[in-house]
């Protein structure tokens, strides 16, 4: 009976950890490859147990060591960098071992020997928590993993160290009761350190977003200052322009006056910096990409309703708009000059949600990955921005839809607004119509 419980516990432990890998990481291999990789690893571990059990008599430590071989299929199957895969793998392995050790202690405390039933219950409890982890933890973990993806090896070291630390308790399994207090203290310290690591990663992400937002604002204010200076010069020169036009009219040369006024209007259009919406952050960001698109001959159509106080974090709004617009401008810039290049931007507030719709032309070639798309940026950065957009839509209980239609790429993002903000914004919108 006890052997059956042990086998079932091992199976639940393995399946739960594999499912956790799929929650936090993104597979890049076909299904047959994934099944084959995990099956070959399982068979290898099964035979290694039989070979090494005479050398390593402690079954806990033996299982702990051979279990680390699952890092091989993890490295082959998932698309993230090795830093991110190491971080996630050893984090999952360590936290699962915490669960095992705590319930093992409770079982020894209650029964004074290993039975297996309580450990099995603990593993079942961990497995039952998978839907909650996917719903509430996965969206926030996506951004953290994206930061680790950027070759930040320092964040990878901690899960590896905690993995090694827990191996010590595997050796001391016989004396687990006498070592329970150090185990609990170390467990709490490791969990607290995980919290610090998560906080550091989150702060790194926020700093990167803030730097990007600040750079865009500086660019916007520089353009605004240039526009103001140009307007001052134009106002100073206005008398000369009027004298010139008057002279053309006196000489009855209306054609020359018309040409001169047309050139003057075009010059004014070039130096003016239109205000696209009431939201300061969105206005700076959209104006920046609007100018970048126009410089490349891309037609931009806007229909924006973005009030100042949306109840959405400025940096989150910056990430969503910035990533979508950056990808749209990049996609249009890769099209041949003789083809129509355009970007349509529309925002509205409906049913307590801010809805952002962006459509852009593209060359017809997209990179599909699993259940979505990734941008065509070079290096390891492709897909990170769109992953951030999806994570933030989950944060605000919204949705993110991306699809292609006749060489037009469309993105629709919905973000839930606080009810008071949504009602106020909708009433202002009705007044302006």
MIVODO-327628 format. One record per residue (C-alpha): residue number from 0; residue in one letter; x negated, y, z negated. Coordinates in nm, 3 decimals. Example, Ala and Ser with C-alpha at 12.3 -4.5 7.8 and 13.67 -1.06 7.14 Angstrom:
BEGIN
+-----+-----+---------+---------+---------+
|   n | res |      px |      py |      pz |
+-----+-----+---------+---------+---------+
|   0 |   A |  -1.230 |  -0.450 |  -0.780 |
|   1 |   S |  -1.367 |  -0.106 |  -0.714 |
+-----+-----+---------+---------+---------+
% end
This chain:
BEGIN
+-----+-----+---------+---------+---------+
|   n | res |      px |      py |      pz |
+-----+-----+---------+---------+---------+
|   0 |   X |   0.000 |   0.000 |   0.000 |
|   1 |   X |  -0.277 |   0.240 |  -0.096 |
|   2 |   X |  -0.463 |   0.170 |   0.230 |
|   3 |   X |  -0.148 |   0.254 |   0.428 |
|   4 |   X |  -0.112 |   0.583 |   0.240 |
|   5 |   X |  -0.477 |   0.665 |   0.313 |
|   6 |   X |  -0.431 |   0.596 |   0.686 |
|   7 |   X |  -0.113 |   0.806 |   0.700 |
|   8 |   X |  -0.288 |   1.089 |   0.511 |
|   9 |   X |  -0.579 |   1.084 |   0.755 |
|  10 |   X |  -0.339 |   1.094 |   1.049 |
|  11 |   X |  -0.144 |   1.390 |   0.908 |
|  12 |   X |  -0.468 |   1.568 |   0.820 |
|  13 |   X |  -0.600 |   1.524 |   1.175 |
|  14 |   X |  -0.278 |   1.619 |   1.357 |
|  15 |   X |  -0.221 |   1.925 |   1.135 |
|  16 |   X |  -0.573 |   2.054 |   1.195 |
|  17 |   X |  -0.548 |   1.999 |   1.572 |
|  18 |   X |  -0.215 |   2.186 |   1.582 |
|  19 |   X |  -0.371 |   2.471 |   1.384 |
|  20 |   X |  -0.645 |   2.493 |   1.647 |
|  21 |   X |  -0.378 |   2.535 |   1.916 |
|  22 |   X |  -0.203 |   2.804 |   1.710 |
|  23 |   X |  -0.514 |   3.020 |   1.680 |
|  24 |   X |  -0.702 |   2.936 |   2.002 |
|  25 |   X |  -0.608 |   2.927 |   2.371 |
|  26 |   X |  -0.671 |   2.608 |   2.575 |
|  27 |   X |  -0.832 |   2.647 |   2.916 |
|  28 |   X |  -0.843 |   2.282 |   3.026 |
|  29 |   X |  -0.565 |   2.066 |   3.177 |
|  30 |   X |  -0.360 |   1.848 |   2.943 |
|  31 |   X |  -0.523 |   1.522 |   3.053 |
|  32 |   X |  -0.865 |   1.662 |   2.966 |
|  33 |   X |  -0.747 |   1.773 |   2.621 |
|  34 |   X |  -0.596 |   1.433 |   2.539 |
|  35 |   X |  -0.906 |   1.252 |   2.667 |
|  36 |   X |  -1.147 |   1.473 |   2.470 |
|  37 |   X |  -0.967 |   1.426 |   2.139 |
|  38 |   X |  -0.914 |   1.052 |   2.202 |
|  39 |   X |  -1.282 |   0.990 |   2.281 |
|  40 |   X |  -1.384 |   1.186 |   1.971 |
|  41 |   X |  -1.141 |   0.988 |   1.753 |
|  42 |   X |  -1.274 |   0.655 |   1.885 |
|  43 |   X |  -1.634 |   0.772 |   1.831 |
|  44 |   X |  -1.558 |   0.873 |   1.472 |
|  45 |   X |  -1.381 |   0.541 |   1.408 |
|  46 |   X |  -1.690 |   0.340 |   1.507 |
|  47 |   X |  -1.927 |   0.581 |   1.330 |
|  48 |   X |  -1.738 |   0.525 |   1.005 |
|  49 |   X |  -1.801 |   0.154 |   1.032 |
|  50 |   X |  -2.171 |   0.204 |   1.107 |
|  51 |   X |  -2.243 |   0.473 |   0.845 |
|  52 |   X |  -2.034 |   0.346 |   0.553 |
|  53 |   X |  -2.325 |   0.126 |   0.437 |
|  54 |   X |  -2.557 |   0.430 |   0.439 |
|  55 |   X |  -2.306 |   0.678 |   0.293 |
|  56 |   X |  -2.089 |   0.485 |   0.045 |
|  57 |   X |  -1.879 |   0.788 |  -0.056 |
|  58 |   X |  -1.578 |   0.776 |   0.183 |
|  59 |   X |  -1.492 |   1.141 |   0.118 |
|  60 |   X |  -1.837 |   1.266 |   0.216 |
|  61 |   X |  -1.850 |   1.024 |   0.511 |
|  62 |   X |  -1.517 |   1.146 |   0.644 |
|  63 |   X |  -1.625 |   1.504 |   0.587 |
|  64 |   X |  -1.941 |   1.459 |   0.793 |
|  65 |   X |  -1.798 |   1.264 |   1.086 |
|  66 |   X |  -1.491 |   1.491 |   1.094 |
|  67 |   X |  -1.713 |   1.780 |   1.197 |
|  68 |   X |  -1.756 |   1.601 |   1.534 |
|  69 |   X |  -1.415 |   1.739 |   1.632 |
|  70 |   X |  -1.605 |   2.060 |   1.697 |
|  71 |   X |  -1.712 |   1.902 |   2.029 |
|  72 |   X |  -1.363 |   1.884 |   2.190 |
|  73 |   X |  -1.285 |   2.221 |   2.031 |
|  74 |   X |  -1.584 |   2.371 |   2.213 |
|  75 |   X |  -1.486 |   2.208 |   2.544 |
|  76 |   X |  -1.112 |   2.275 |   2.543 |
|  77 |   X |  -1.059 |   2.632 |   2.426 |
|  78 |   X |  -1.148 |   2.949 |   2.616 |
|  79 |   X |  -1.273 |   3.175 |   2.334 |
|  80 |   X |  -1.644 |   3.230 |   2.274 |
|  81 |   X |  -1.840 |   2.985 |   2.061 |
|  82 |   X |  -1.843 |   3.236 |   1.774 |
|  83 |   X |  -1.465 |   3.246 |   1.762 |
|  84 |   X |  -1.431 |   2.867 |   1.799 |
|  85 |   X |  -1.680 |   2.803 |   1.518 |
|  86 |   X |  -1.502 |   3.053 |   1.294 |
|  87 |   X |  -1.156 |   2.904 |   1.352 |
|  88 |   X |  -1.269 |   2.540 |   1.336 |
|  89 |   X |  -1.458 |   2.564 |   1.008 |
|  90 |   X |  -1.195 |   2.794 |   0.856 |
|  91 |   X |  -0.921 |   2.539 |   0.928 |
|  92 |   X |  -1.138 |   2.248 |   0.814 |
|  93 |   X |  -1.234 |   2.424 |   0.489 |
|  94 |   X |  -0.881 |   2.535 |   0.398 |
|  95 |   X |  -0.747 |   2.185 |   0.468 |
|  96 |   X |  -1.016 |   2.044 |   0.239 |
|  97 |   X |  -0.906 |   2.290 |  -0.030 |
|  98 |   X |  -0.556 |   2.145 |  -0.007 |
|  99 |   X |  -0.689 |   1.790 |  -0.025 |
| 100 |   X |  -0.916 |   1.855 |  -0.325 |
| 101 |   X |  -0.655 |   2.042 |  -0.529 |
| 102 |   X |  -0.392 |   1.770 |  -0.485 |
| 103 |   X |  -0.657 |   1.504 |  -0.546 |
| 104 |   X |  -0.737 |   1.666 |  -0.879 |
| 105 |   X |  -0.369 |   1.685 |  -0.976 |
| 106 |   X |  -0.329 |   1.319 |  -0.889 |
| 107 |   X |  -0.625 |   1.218 |  -1.106 |
| 108 |   X |  -0.494 |   1.440 |  -1.384 |
| 109 |   X |  -0.151 |   1.275 |  -1.378 |
| 110 |   X |  -0.246 |   0.914 |  -1.303 |
| 111 |   X |  -0.613 |   0.906 |  -1.409 |
| 112 |   X |  -0.701 |   0.739 |  -1.079 |
| 113 |   X |  -0.652 |   0.782 |  -0.705 |
| 114 |   X |  -0.308 |   0.672 |  -0.585 |
| 115 |   X |  -0.267 |   0.877 |  -0.269 |
| 116 |   X |   0.097 |   0.976 |  -0.295 |
| 117 |   X |   0.041 |   1.328 |  -0.427 |
| 118 |   X |  -0.234 |   1.394 |  -0.173 |
| 119 |   X |   0.002 |   1.277 |   0.101 |
| 120 |   X |   0.270 |   1.515 |  -0.030 |
| 121 |   X |   0.021 |   1.803 |  -0.021 |
| 122 |   X |  -0.076 |   1.727 |   0.338 |
| 123 |   X |   0.291 |   1.704 |   0.437 |
| 124 |   X |   0.347 |   2.043 |   0.274 |
| 125 |   X |   0.060 |   2.187 |   0.478 |
| 126 |   X |   0.205 |   2.037 |   0.797 |
| 127 |   X |   0.549 |   2.180 |   0.716 |
| 128 |   X |   0.398 |   2.529 |   0.690 |
| 129 |   X |   0.283 |   2.527 |   1.055 |
| 130 |   X |   0.592 |   2.711 |   1.192 |
| 131 |   X |   0.548 |   2.985 |   0.931 |
| 132 |   X |   0.177 |   3.015 |   1.014 |
| 133 |   X |   0.255 |   3.042 |   1.386 |
| 134 |   X |   0.523 |   3.308 |   1.330 |
| 135 |   X |   0.364 |   3.528 |   1.062 |
| 136 |   X |  -0.013 |   3.465 |   1.070 |
| 137 |   X |  -0.092 |   3.395 |   1.436 |
| 138 |   X |  -0.004 |   3.746 |   1.572 |
| 139 |   X |  -0.247 |   3.914 |   1.332 |
| 140 |   X |  -0.512 |   3.646 |   1.376 |
| 141 |   X |  -0.516 |   3.709 |   1.752 |
| 142 |   X |  -0.672 |   4.053 |   1.712 |
| 143 |   X |  -0.922 |   3.925 |   1.454 |
| 144 |   X |  -1.035 |   3.645 |   1.684 |
| 145 |   X |  -1.070 |   3.899 |   1.966 |
| 146 |   X |  -1.316 |   4.094 |   1.747 |
| 147 |   X |  -1.512 |   3.777 |   1.665 |
| 148 |   X |  -1.508 |   3.701 |   2.039 |
| 149 |   X |  -1.728 |   4.007 |   2.090 |
| 150 |   X |  -2.035 |   3.815 |   1.971 |
| 151 |   X |  -2.002 |   3.918 |   1.603 |
| 152 |   X |  -2.186 |   3.615 |   1.465 |
| 153 |   X |  -2.190 |   3.749 |   1.109 |
| 154 |   X |  -1.817 |   3.669 |   1.074 |
| 155 |   X |  -1.883 |   3.311 |   1.188 |
| 156 |   X |  -2.132 |   3.236 |   0.911 |
| 157 |   X |  -1.889 |   3.242 |   0.621 |
| 158 |   X |  -1.658 |   2.952 |   0.723 |
| 159 |   X |  -1.969 |   2.745 |   0.796 |
| 160 |   X |  -2.108 |   2.817 |   0.447 |
| 161 |   X |  -1.777 |   2.731 |   0.280 |
| 162 |   X |  -1.771 |   2.407 |   0.479 |
| 163 |   X |  -2.115 |   2.314 |   0.341 |
| 164 |   X |  -2.013 |   2.416 |  -0.012 |
| 165 |   X |  -1.712 |   2.185 |  -0.010 |
| 166 |   X |  -1.934 |   1.894 |   0.093 |
| 167 |   X |  -2.089 |   1.920 |  -0.256 |
| 168 |   X |  -1.750 |   1.850 |  -0.412 |
| 169 |   X |  -1.717 |   1.553 |  -0.182 |
| 170 |   X |  -2.031 |   1.405 |  -0.344 |
| 171 |   X |  -1.896 |   1.489 |  -0.690 |
| 172 |   X |  -1.555 |   1.333 |  -0.626 |
| 173 |   X |  -1.597 |   1.079 |  -0.909 |
| 174 |   X |  -1.639 |   1.361 |  -1.159 |
| 175 |   X |  -1.376 |   1.587 |  -1.010 |
| 176 |   X |  -1.191 |   1.636 |  -1.341 |
| 177 |   X |  -1.498 |   1.761 |  -1.524 |
| 178 |   X |  -1.581 |   1.987 |  -1.229 |
| 179 |   X |  -1.231 |   2.121 |  -1.178 |
| 180 |   X |  -1.294 |   2.467 |  -1.326 |
| 181 |   X |  -1.598 |   2.531 |  -1.100 |
| 182 |   X |  -1.391 |   2.399 |  -0.809 |
| 183 |   X |  -1.103 |   2.637 |  -0.883 |
| 184 |   X |  -1.339 |   2.931 |  -0.935 |
| 185 |   X |  -1.524 |   2.858 |  -0.612 |
| 186 |   X |  -1.196 |   2.805 |  -0.428 |
| 187 |   X |  -1.063 |   3.141 |  -0.546 |
| 188 |   X |  -1.392 |   3.311 |  -0.459 |
| 189 |   X |  -1.393 |   3.157 |  -0.112 |
| 190 |   X |  -1.031 |   3.256 |  -0.051 |
| 191 |   X |  -1.104 |   3.609 |  -0.173 |
| 192 |   X |  -1.406 |   3.623 |   0.056 |
| 193 |   X |  -1.185 |   3.511 |   0.345 |
| 194 |   X |  -0.964 |   3.807 |   0.258 |
| 195 |   X |  -1.267 |   4.038 |   0.265 |
| 196 |   X |  -1.378 |   3.893 |   0.599 |
| 197 |   X |  -1.028 |   3.944 |   0.740 |
| 198 |   X |  -1.025 |   4.300 |   0.607 |
| 199 |   X |  -1.366 |   4.371 |   0.760 |
| 200 |   X |  -1.257 |   4.232 |   1.096 |
| 201 |   X |  -0.933 |   4.430 |   1.084 |
| 202 |   X |  -1.121 |   4.748 |   0.993 |
| 203 |   X |  -1.364 |   4.688 |   1.279 |
| 204 |   X |  -1.071 |   4.659 |   1.517 |
| 205 |   X |  -0.911 |   4.976 |   1.380 |
| 206 |   X |  -1.239 |   5.165 |   1.411 |
| 207 |   X |  -1.272 |   5.059 |   1.774 |
| 208 |   X |  -0.917 |   5.171 |   1.842 |
| 209 |   X |  -0.976 |   5.501 |   1.660 |
| 210 |   X |  -1.295 |   5.566 |   1.858 |
| 211 |   X |  -1.114 |   5.503 |   2.185 |
| 212 |   X |  -0.823 |   5.722 |   2.078 |
| 213 |   X |  -1.059 |   6.002 |   1.969 |
| 214 |   X |  -1.250 |   5.984 |   2.297 |
| 215 |   X |  -0.925 |   6.013 |   2.492 |
| 216 |   X |  -0.814 |   6.310 |   2.283 |
| 217 |   X |  -1.149 |   6.483 |   2.334 |
| 218 |   X |  -1.119 |   6.427 |   2.709 |
| 219 |   X |  -0.765 |   6.561 |   2.706 |
| 220 |   X |  -0.862 |   6.871 |   2.506 |
| 221 |   X |  -1.161 |   6.929 |   2.736 |
| 222 |   X |  -0.931 |   6.913 |   3.039 |
| 223 |   X |  -0.686 |   7.142 |   2.862 |
| 224 |   X |  -0.961 |   7.392 |   2.782 |
| 225 |   X |  -1.084 |   7.382 |   3.143 |
| 226 |   X |  -0.728 |   7.442 |   3.259 |
| 227 |   X |  -0.685 |   7.739 |   3.023 |
| 228 |   X |  -1.013 |   7.894 |   3.136 |
| 229 |   X |  -0.918 |   7.844 |   3.499 |
| 230 |   X |  -0.581 |   8.010 |   3.435 |
| 231 |   X |  -0.757 |   8.310 |   3.274 |
| 232 |   X |  -0.977 |   8.346 |   3.581 |
| 233 |   X |  -0.678 |   8.313 |   3.809 |
| 234 |   X |  -0.485 |   8.577 |   3.612 |
| 235 |   X |  -0.785 |   8.808 |   3.639 |
| 236 |   X |  -0.801 |   8.750 |   4.014 |
| 237 |   X |  -0.425 |   8.778 |   4.063 |
| 238 |   X |  -0.446 |   9.149 |   4.159 |
| 239 |   X |  -0.692 |   9.068 |   4.436 |
| 240 |   X |  -0.468 |   8.790 |   4.566 |
| 241 |   X |  -0.166 |   9.023 |   4.570 |
| 242 |   X |  -0.363 |   9.292 |   4.753 |
| 243 |   X |  -0.472 |   9.038 |   5.014 |
| 244 |   X |  -0.117 |   8.912 |   5.069 |
| 245 |   X |   0.014 |   9.268 |   5.089 |
| 246 |   X |  -0.246 |   9.353 |   5.352 |
| 247 |   X |  -0.139 |   9.052 |   5.561 |
| 248 |   X |   0.226 |   9.162 |   5.539 |
| 249 |   X |   0.142 |   9.524 |   5.624 |
| 250 |   X |  -0.030 |   9.398 |   5.937 |
| 251 |   X |   0.280 |   9.181 |   6.001 |
| 252 |   X |   0.063 |   8.869 |   5.993 |
| 253 |   X |   0.313 |   8.652 |   5.805 |
| 254 |   X |   0.144 |   8.329 |   5.921 |
| 255 |   X |  -0.183 |   8.427 |   5.752 |
| 256 |   X |   0.006 |   8.531 |   5.438 |
| 257 |   X |   0.186 |   8.195 |   5.433 |
| 258 |   X |  -0.141 |   8.002 |   5.468 |
| 259 |   X |  -0.307 |   8.209 |   5.198 |
| 260 |   X |  -0.016 |   8.161 |   4.954 |
| 261 |   X |  -0.016 |   7.787 |   5.027 |
| 262 |   X |  -0.385 |   7.763 |   4.945 |
| 263 |   X |  -0.323 |   7.961 |   4.627 |
| 264 |   X |  -0.042 |   7.726 |   4.520 |
| 265 |   X |  -0.257 |   7.419 |   4.586 |
| 266 |   X |  -0.535 |   7.570 |   4.378 |
| 267 |   X |  -0.288 |   7.632 |   4.093 |
| 268 |   X |  -0.164 |   7.273 |   4.110 |
| 269 |   X |  -0.520 |   7.142 |   4.086 |
| 270 |   X |  -0.602 |   7.336 |   3.768 |
| 271 |   X |  -0.271 |   7.291 |   3.587 |
| 272 |   X |  -0.242 |   7.017 |   3.324 |
| 273 |   X |   0.123 |   6.915 |   3.292 |
| 274 |   X |   0.273 |   6.797 |   2.964 |
| 275 |   X |   0.419 |   6.452 |   3.025 |
| 276 |   X |   0.598 |   6.388 |   2.693 |
| 277 |   X |   0.654 |   6.522 |   2.340 |
| 278 |   X |   0.443 |   6.258 |   2.167 |
| 279 |   X |   0.093 |   6.403 |   2.124 |
| 280 |   X |  -0.093 |   6.071 |   2.132 |
| 281 |   X |   0.101 |   5.935 |   2.428 |
| 282 |   X |   0.072 |   6.268 |   2.611 |
| 283 |   X |  -0.309 |   6.271 |   2.577 |
| 284 |   X |  -0.339 |   5.907 |   2.679 |
| 285 |   X |  -0.102 |   5.917 |   2.976 |
| 286 |   X |  -0.250 |   6.248 |   3.097 |
| 287 |   X |  -0.597 |   6.092 |   3.092 |
| 288 |   X |  -0.494 |   5.793 |   3.306 |
| 289 |   X |  -0.271 |   6.015 |   3.522 |
| 290 |   X |  -0.574 |   6.223 |   3.615 |
| 291 |   X |  -0.790 |   5.912 |   3.666 |
| 292 |   X |  -0.525 |   5.765 |   3.899 |
| 293 |   X |  -0.480 |   6.085 |   4.099 |
| 294 |   X |  -0.856 |   6.114 |   4.151 |
| 295 |   X |  -0.844 |   5.772 |   4.319 |
| 296 |   X |  -0.548 |   5.860 |   4.539 |
| 297 |   X |  -0.299 |   5.657 |   4.335 |
| 298 |   X |   0.060 |   5.784 |   4.332 |
| 299 |   X |   0.196 |   5.801 |   3.976 |
| 300 |   X |   0.569 |   5.832 |   3.899 |
| 301 |   X |   0.673 |   5.902 |   3.539 |
| 302 |   X |   1.009 |   5.897 |   3.363 |
| 303 |   X |   0.921 |   5.937 |   2.997 |
| 304 |   X |   1.118 |   5.978 |   2.678 |
| 305 |   X |   0.866 |   5.965 |   2.395 |
| 306 |   X |   0.948 |   6.186 |   2.094 |
| 307 |   X |   0.683 |   6.292 |   1.845 |
| 308 |   X |   0.770 |   6.077 |   1.544 |
| 309 |   X |   0.847 |   5.722 |   1.652 |
| 310 |   X |   0.769 |   5.539 |   1.329 |
| 311 |   X |   0.500 |   5.346 |   1.519 |
| 312 |   X |   0.136 |   5.368 |   1.418 |
| 313 |   X |  -0.048 |   5.605 |   1.654 |
| 314 |   X |  -0.333 |   5.360 |   1.705 |
| 315 |   X |  -0.092 |   5.076 |   1.786 |
| 316 |   X |   0.083 |   5.293 |   2.045 |
| 317 |   X |  -0.258 |   5.390 |   2.183 |
| 318 |   X |  -0.359 |   5.023 |   2.220 |
| 319 |   X |  -0.038 |   4.926 |   2.400 |
| 320 |   X |  -0.025 |   5.218 |   2.642 |
| 321 |   X |  -0.402 |   5.230 |   2.690 |
| 322 |   X |  -0.443 |   4.863 |   2.780 |
| 323 |   X |  -0.143 |   4.857 |   3.015 |
| 324 |   X |  -0.240 |   5.179 |   3.195 |
| 325 |   X |  -0.608 |   5.085 |   3.215 |
| 326 |   X |  -0.519 |   4.753 |   3.379 |
| 327 |   X |  -0.276 |   4.927 |   3.617 |
| 328 |   X |  -0.535 |   5.185 |   3.732 |
| 329 |   X |  -0.799 |   4.913 |   3.769 |
| 330 |   X |  -0.565 |   4.692 |   3.975 |
| 331 |   X |  -0.473 |   4.981 |   4.209 |
| 332 |   X |  -0.836 |   5.087 |   4.250 |
| 333 |   X |  -0.923 |   4.742 |   4.389 |
| 334 |   X |  -0.671 |   4.775 |   4.672 |
| 335 |   X |  -0.784 |   4.879 |   5.023 |
| 336 |   X |  -0.750 |   5.257 |   5.076 |
| 337 |   X |  -0.505 |   5.209 |   5.365 |
| 338 |   X |  -0.250 |   5.032 |   5.142 |
| 339 |   X |   0.008 |   5.206 |   4.924 |
| 340 |   X |  -0.126 |   5.237 |   4.570 |
| 341 |   X |   0.118 |   5.342 |   4.300 |
| 342 |   X |   0.195 |   5.324 |   3.928 |
| 343 |   X |   0.545 |   5.371 |   3.785 |
| 344 |   X |   0.571 |   5.449 |   3.412 |
| 345 |   X |   0.906 |   5.456 |   3.235 |
| 346 |   X |   0.984 |   5.476 |   2.864 |
| 347 |   X |   1.322 |   5.493 |   2.696 |
| 348 |   X |   1.489 |   5.420 |   2.364 |
| 349 |   X |   1.772 |   5.167 |   2.364 |
| 350 |   X |   1.931 |   4.969 |   2.083 |
| 351 |   X |   1.674 |   5.077 |   1.820 |
| 352 |   X |   1.388 |   4.974 |   2.047 |
| 353 |   X |   1.125 |   5.171 |   2.233 |
| 354 |   X |   1.106 |   5.016 |   2.580 |
| 355 |   X |   0.795 |   5.071 |   2.793 |
| 356 |   X |   0.798 |   4.959 |   3.156 |
| 357 |   X |   0.494 |   4.987 |   3.380 |
| 358 |   X |   0.481 |   4.866 |   3.741 |
| 359 |   X |   0.180 |   4.890 |   3.968 |
| 360 |   X |   0.076 |   4.769 |   4.310 |
| 361 |   X |  -0.213 |   4.523 |   4.330 |
| 362 |   X |  -0.404 |   4.325 |   4.589 |
| 363 |   X |  -0.194 |   4.013 |   4.534 |
| 364 |   X |  -0.451 |   3.815 |   4.336 |
| 365 |   X |  -0.394 |   3.763 |   3.963 |
| 366 |   X |  -0.561 |   3.546 |   3.701 |
| 367 |   X |  -0.308 |   3.318 |   3.538 |
| 368 |   X |  -0.385 |   3.150 |   3.210 |
| 369 |   X |  -0.146 |   2.916 |   3.032 |
| 370 |   X |   0.175 |   3.112 |   2.962 |
| 371 |   X |   0.060 |   3.451 |   3.088 |
| 372 |   X |  -0.191 |   3.664 |   3.275 |
| 373 |   X |  -0.532 |   3.809 |   3.196 |
| 374 |   X |  -0.694 |   4.114 |   3.348 |
| 375 |   X |  -0.973 |   4.080 |   3.602 |
| 376 |   X |  -1.239 |   4.258 |   3.396 |
| 377 |   X |  -1.588 |   4.115 |   3.414 |
| 378 |   X |  -1.753 |   3.945 |   3.118 |
| 379 |   X |  -1.586 |   3.813 |   2.804 |
| 380 |   X |  -1.347 |   4.105 |   2.761 |
| 381 |   X |  -1.078 |   3.992 |   3.005 |
| 382 |   X |  -0.754 |   3.896 |   2.833 |
| 383 |   X |  -0.842 |   4.061 |   2.500 |
| 384 |   X |  -0.645 |   4.379 |   2.573 |
| 385 |   X |  -0.332 |   4.194 |   2.683 |
| 386 |   X |  -0.363 |   3.965 |   2.380 |
| 387 |   X |  -0.367 |   4.277 |   2.160 |
| 388 |   X |  -0.053 |   4.406 |   2.332 |
| 389 |   X |   0.127 |   4.077 |   2.270 |
| 390 |   X |   0.014 |   4.069 |   1.906 |
| 391 |   X |   0.139 |   4.424 |   1.845 |
| 392 |   X |   0.478 |   4.351 |   2.001 |
| 393 |   X |   0.513 |   4.065 |   1.753 |
| 394 |   X |   0.415 |   4.303 |   1.472 |
| 395 |   X |   0.702 |   4.534 |   1.567 |
| 396 |   X |   0.947 |   4.245 |   1.625 |
| 397 |   X |   0.966 |   4.312 |   1.997 |
| 398 |   X |   0.870 |   4.131 |   2.315 |
| 399 |   X |   0.619 |   4.155 |   2.596 |
| 400 |   X |   0.703 |   4.039 |   2.947 |
| 401 |   X |   0.461 |   4.025 |   3.242 |
| 402 |   X |   0.541 |   3.905 |   3.591 |
| 403 |   X |   0.454 |   3.956 |   3.959 |
| 404 |   X |   0.694 |   4.040 |   4.239 |
| 405 |   X |   0.589 |   4.102 |   4.600 |
| 406 |   X |   0.243 |   4.240 |   4.519 |
| 407 |   X |   0.383 |   4.447 |   4.231 |
| 408 |   X |   0.272 |   4.365 |   3.877 |
| 409 |   X |   0.527 |   4.456 |   3.609 |
| 410 |   X |   0.490 |   4.484 |   3.232 |
| 411 |   X |   0.781 |   4.538 |   2.994 |
| 412 |   X |   0.716 |   4.599 |   2.624 |
| 413 |   X |   0.979 |   4.643 |   2.354 |
| 414 |   X |   0.900 |   4.771 |   2.002 |
| 415 |   X |   1.159 |   4.787 |   1.726 |
| 416 |   X |   1.193 |   5.133 |   1.571 |
| 417 |   X |   1.312 |   5.230 |   1.222 |
| 418 |   X |   1.687 |   5.289 |   1.249 |
| 419 |   X |   1.673 |   5.656 |   1.145 |
| 420 |   X |   1.399 |   5.731 |   1.398 |
| 421 |   X |   1.585 |   5.550 |   1.676 |
| 422 |   X |   1.911 |   5.737 |   1.607 |
| 423 |   X |   1.736 |   6.075 |   1.594 |
| 424 |   X |   1.539 |   6.007 |   1.912 |
| 425 |   X |   1.849 |   5.886 |   2.096 |
| 426 |   X |   2.048 |   6.198 |   1.999 |
| 427 |   X |   1.765 |   6.423 |   2.125 |
| 428 |   X |   1.758 |   6.225 |   2.448 |
| 429 |   X |   2.133 |   6.276 |   2.498 |
| 430 |   X |   2.096 |   6.651 |   2.442 |
| 431 |   X |   1.824 |   6.670 |   2.707 |
| 432 |   X |   2.023 |   6.480 |   2.970 |
+-----+-----+---------+---------+---------+
% end
